[in-house]
Amino acid sequence: MATERMTRDQSRALTRARLIDAAAELFAERGVNGASVEQIAERAGYSRGAFYGNFADKDDLVLALLERRTEAELDEVRALSGDQEAFRAWHRDRAATVPTWLALRTELWLHALRDDRLRARLADRELFARRAIAGGIDDALTRAGVRPPADLGFLALIAHALEDGLLIQRAIAPEGVSDEVVLDAVDLLCRSWVALARQEG
């Protein structure tokens, strides 16, 4: 049976995805500065021209990689529709990739910190993540029948920073740190915020 030919857009999307996957591997192995455009293209099985047909430069690829990961995780969480058991299972599955992803994300952070233009664009991705977290916190507090005890953006910043710190601790010294540590910590935070809101109300 004949296979259906991909459209130009499908072919381009596949090329882009393979370049992003190759970059993720190389950045984790060698760092952003240690991986060249040529090496990324070669790892993906394409030419240098294919790279520049999809990305303006390596910084553009860095942002695309972060964007894909952030949006994929958000889509996965939204698909769980508030099912707490499924959410815990998602965190357990995610824990298996934390060391690799954390190494990669740290490389991307360090790269962005050395480049003002890239740092400004990376800030947009962090704000996107914080807004998603703020929505989750707002839903949790609404279900508890209380108003946020502080600005939702500030509460999301606290939760996001806590998540980053906990993932670092789990990657470096995992003993006594569960696969669900982020979920447990944020749940504890939300319960304390509910108690505070009720006390003040």
Secondary structure, 3 states (H helix, E strand, C coil): CCCCCCCHHHHHHHHHHHHHHHHHHHHHHHCCCCCCHHHHHHHHCCCHHHHHCCCCCHHHHHHHHHHHHHHHHHHHHHHCCCCHHHHHHHHHHHHCCHHHHHHHHHHHHHHHHCCHHHHHHHHHHHHHHHHHHHHHHHHHHHHCCCCCCCCHHHHHHHHHHHHHHHHHHHHHCCCCCCCCHHHHHHHHHHHHHHHHHHHHC
